[in-house]
Amino acid sequence: MSRLHPTANVRHAKPPARRLRVARAAAGALLLVAAASAQETAGAPALPAGYAGSQACQVCHEDIFKAFQKNPHQLVETDRKRGWENRACESCHGPGAKHAESVSAADIRQPAKLAAAEADRICLTCHQNQPTHAGRIDSSHAKNQVSCVACHAIHKNGPNGLVPHGAAAVNAQCAGCHTDVWSSFNRPYKHRLPEGAMSCVDCHNPHGSALPGMFQTARANEPGCFNCHGDKAGPFVFEHAPVRLEGCTACHEPHGSANPRMLTRHEVRFVCLECHANIPAPAPANASLGSIPPAFHDLRSPRFQNCTICHQKVHGSWVDRELLK
């Protein structure tokens, strides 16, 4: 009886790394051939050099490919005007022929693993001139290295879009990073975000805005607060300067406050005195009109300790310069 070499079974049990690389390369070549034949059968134009086509991606990434069919980005696959017909995957991931041959992750571009600026550059190739994304480059998210793919699930969500749209889901996503802001909504006076009646994007544009804090705008360039509080917007004949120059946050804490009406101070007079505390009398003869005691507005008297009892139109008035009515 002949004896078998002691390493014979070992060689057949585990092929060396070189054989695996050859097998993978052969499989990749078959993928390219299959994709090319599918292109010819469908009568689609030939692929540029270095590109494998979406059909080659489907062979290995079938779950992602099927989810992508219900995705808004599927339009890239079918719209000839965009220049990526039958190559939607490669519009973001780059040419995939080399990756299909080597089956190596190093040979394909993965936006989720790129620096935020590089990932954004890929998205802005198509989205830069859209109105909703016009402020993306100057937004706080971009400056803090928060990329588009940090919020948008490019392959998921199916017909629901790239981000959740329900108020509760939007708030949960934003609260994942802005935990300090979300905790403000536990205060007694707040906008009704925890109840799901509003969402963060009702006031903020996550893609960027011309206003500080990425505020949504109303009437072209006014704060988005006026979308709901239109009666405070005017235009008034007699304006209260902080409303026009500083905005609502000069007196209110929009995310939540321990004070009624979400004021920045616990008493109305203290809010007013931040601006009106040291206004002297215009002349000795009119000293009674000043706000420094013992002038007419003597704050030591309880009747002058709530400014809005008399000055009711603090956001602006159509008839009274002193905002009395």
C-alpha positions, 0 to 999 in steps of 0.5 A: 500500500502506498502512503499518502504524503502527510500534507496532501490533504492539507493542500486540498482542504485550504487553497492558498490565497493566490487561488482565492484571488484568482477565483475572485478575479474570475468571478468579477470578470464573469460579472462584467461579461454578464452586465455587458450582455445584459446591456446589449440585450436591453439595447442600452448604450455601451458603458464608458471605460471603467464602469460596470453598470448597475446590473453588475452591482445587483449580483452581490448587493441584491438587497440594496439594489431592490431597496433602491428601486423604491428610492427617489434616487432611482430617477438617476438610473432611468433619466437620460438627461442626467447622464447616469443612465444604468449607472446610478450606483456609480454616480455616487460610488464612482467607476465600479469595473475594478471593484467588480473584478477584485471584489475588494472594498478598497476599489470602490468609493464609499461616501459614508467613510469619506470626510464630510466635505468630500461626501458633500461634494458628491451630493452637491454635484446634483443638489447644489442649485436646488432651493432647499439646499442652497445654503448647505455650504455655509450651514452650521452642519457643514462647518461642524463636519456633519455630512449629508449621509449622517442624516440621509439614508441613501439606500433605505426608507423606500417610498418614504424618502431619504429621511423620516417625515413624521414629526416624532421621527424627525425630532428623534433624529435631531435629538440624537445630536442636539441633546441639550436643545431637546432637554429644553423642551422638558421645561413647563413653557415650550413649543409642542415638540414632545407631543409631536405637534411640531418638528425641528424643521418647522423652524430650522432648515437643516440644509442651511439658511441665510438667517443665524441658527439655520432658521426657516424664513417667512416672506422671503427674509423674515424669521420663520416664527412669523409663519405661525405668529403672523399677527406679530409680523406687521408691517407696523406704522410704529415698530418695536425695534427689537422685533425688527432688528434682533428678532423674537429671541431678544425676549423669548426662548423658543426651545423652552423656558421656565417663564410664562410665554417663554420669556427670557426673564421671570418677570416682564419688567426685567425683560423690558429693563434689559433695554430701558433701564438707563434711559434718562429724562430728555430735559429737566423740565420733563423729568417725570417722563423718565424711567429712573426713579423717582420719575413717572415710571417709578418701578418701586410702585407695584402699578409700574412693575408690569410694563405690558399693562399699559404698553400692550402692543409690544410687537408693534402698533398701527396707531400709537407711538408709545405702543399703548394700543 
